[in-house]
């Protein structure tokens, strides 16, 4: 039988992975999360207690760190506390990992403040700083860090005490200010929203892969794969360039539906990734409660609401006529045109009524002059 070149490539690639998965060198990396739960008192947290599944996640990260795994993916579904588990992991490294850091957290600009707030709330003993701001503000921060290093004895400057243990910055600045940030020997780098690394041709991907120096990479993402198998390869290639060097071989191998390929891929994912969904842990979470609070319209809103209905009464009358008669002697084209006009008018009326119940000041001429802030802003809206 003749085999296509792609088939031969897949067979060779699959064989190498199977050989590695069965090798003694791989066995320490195949970590069962349930076999390594972190004891509740293993890390000092303030104002919080980890859920059982979060302790399991912490233990899983610790176990990988202890076997010197170069990188892993925490892929829990959004809402299960990846940030808290990660901060617990960094706190454990500082308390029990025989290291003083530094650690780098890279996240979208929109959640930099969230990371800072969560760190201050849950691990206040960890020295966290945020690297952000204008160009001049960042320049001042860089000078302060450099001065701290230069103030130490020369023998210490190769592994200096820094003014932070964890540095939090945005993915934009991690790329833009790489000439400074890449000078550090980061003990671990955390990449939040790691789907930003699904494009191996992206600037951040290339910068982190080739310019930064770090011991372990922890990726956080709720969607390790969304559309293409290439996205998963991109993350694995980032974590292990030697093992997952060939994208074409990876894609052609694992887009196959063979049970052999599926089994190998499952073993690979158990090696590098931990994912739990809401359904996996729902019995450990408190039941969701919903409260509906009805807010009546204020007098100004009622006045505005009635005015809108009166102004567009023709739309409502047309709708009522249509519902009452259900037919007309006019042509079908005329009826269709009238229906379209009625629907457009009705949609516009609904939008205007929504604006009214949101706040009457959304309409021009309703807010009284002078336009100043005050209690009238909340008193006029239900």
Secondary structure, DSSP 4 states (H G I P E B T S, - for coil): ----HHHHHHHHHHHHHHHHHHSHHHHTT---GGG-PPPTTSS--SS----HHHHHHHHHHHHHHHTT-SEEEE-PPTTS-HHHHHHHHHHHHHHHSS----EEEEE-GGGHHHHHHHHHHH-TTS-EEEE-S-HHHHHHHHHHHHHHHHTS-GGGGGGPPPS-SEEEEEHHHHHHTHHHHTTSEEEEEEESSGGGGS-TTSHHHHHHHHT-EEEEEEEE-S-S-SS-HHHHHHHHHHH-TTTT--HHHHHHHHTS--HHHHHHHHHHHHHHEE---HHHHGGGSPPP-------PPPHHHHHHHHHHHHHTHHHHHHHHHHHHH---SS-HHHHHHHHHHHHHHHHHHHHHHHHHHH-GGGSTTTSPSS---STHHHHT--
